Amino acid sequence: NKIIPIIITQIEYNGLAEKKLFLVNEKLKEIAKKNNFYIIKLDEIAIMEEGDFYDTVHTTPQGSERIANIIYPQLIKILKKTIKN
């Protein structure tokens, strides 16, 4: 079906202070590299602010918009590459 996975790492309100989330993200990066999958490393590029999260993991509308503004340009680049191929 010519499916092209796009992996997006995750963040929490305190970045990657949670060791389990850090390890999950590292494993996702390994999988992406090993399988030549596209990956958006949100954990490396997102700078969240106070008020972006309701609790430790759920984003407010402001936080969701901030993440969308980070992810969207990268998705466009990936989609343009895949359309050319």
Secondary structure per residue as TSV (DSSP state, phi and psi in degrees):
chain	resnum	aa	ss	phi	psi
A	1	N	-	360.0	2.8
A	2	K	-	55.7	44.6
A	3	I	-	-79.4	134.6
A	4	I	-	-117.6	105.8
A	5	P	-	-67.3	143.2
A	6	I	E	-126.7	116.1
A	7	I	E	-94.5	137.2
A	8	I	E	-125.9	120.2
A	9	T	-	-71.9	166.3
A	10	Q	-	-115.9	161.5
A	11	I	-	-136.1	164.3
A	12	E	B	-124.2	178.6
A	13	Y	T	-57.2	-28.7
A	14	N	T	-108.9	29.7
A	15	G	B	73.5	-119.1
A	16	L	T	-119.6	33.2
A	17	A	-	-63.8	-27.3
A	18	E	S	-77.3	114.0
A	19	K	H	-60.9	-37.0
A	20	K	H	-62.2	-42.0
A	21	L	H	-65.5	-40.7
A	22	F	H	-57.0	-46.2
A	23	L	H	-66.2	-38.8
A	24	V	H	-61.8	-47.0
A	25	N	H	-62.1	-40.4
A	26	E	H	-63.3	-39.8
A	27	K	H	-65.9	-40.8
A	28	L	H	-60.4	-39.9
A	29	K	H	-64.6	-40.5
A	30	E	H	-62.2	-46.2
A	31	I	H	-61.0	-44.7
A	32	A	H	-61.2	-45.6
A	33	K	H	-64.5	-46.5
A	34	K	H	-61.6	-36.6
A	35	N	H	-103.0	5.6
A	36	N	T	57.2	40.8
A	37	F	-	-88.2	153.0
A	38	Y	E	-71.3	146.8
A	39	I	E	-144.8	138.4
A	40	I	E	-111.3	114.1
A	41	K	-	-89.3	74.1
A	42	L	H	-56.5	-36.2
A	43	D	H	-64.7	-20.5
A	44	E	H	-97.7	-19.5
A	45	I	H	-117.5	-17.0
A	46	A	-	-79.3	132.3
A	47	I	-	-118.8	103.5
A	48	M	-	-92.4	156.4
A	49	E	-	-121.7	168.0
A	50	E	T	-58.5	135.7
A	51	G	T	93.3	-1.3
A	52	D	S	-83.0	-13.9
A	53	F	B	-129.6	140.5
A	54	Y	S	-74.2	-41.0
A	55	D	S	-143.7	-154.9
A	56	T	S	-67.9	-24.4
A	57	V	S	-130.4	-18.2
A	58	H	-	-96.9	123.9
A	59	T	B	-82.5	148.4
A	60	T	-	-77.3	170.5
A	61	P	H	-54.2	-39.6
A	62	Q	H	-60.7	-44.8
A	63	G	H	-67.8	-39.2
A	64	S	H	-63.7	-40.7
A	65	E	H	-65.9	-40.2
A	66	R	H	-61.2	-45.7
A	67	I	H	-64.6	-42.9
A	68	A	H	-59.9	-39.8
A	69	N	H	-67.7	-23.6
A	70	I	H	-81.3	-44.7
A	71	I	H	-74.7	-40.5
A	72	Y	H	-53.8	-51.9
A	73	P	H	-60.6	-34.6
A	74	Q	H	-70.8	-38.4
A	75	L	H	-62.8	-41.0
A	76	I	H	-58.6	-45.8
A	77	K	H	-59.6	-45.1
A	78	I	H	-64.0	-45.4
A	79	L	H	-64.3	-37.4
A	80	K	H	-63.6	-40.0
A	81	K	H	-63.5	-42.7
A	82	T	H	-71.3	-31.4
A	83	I	H	-68.8	-36.3
A	84	K	H	-64.9	-31.5
A	85	N	-	-86.1	360.0
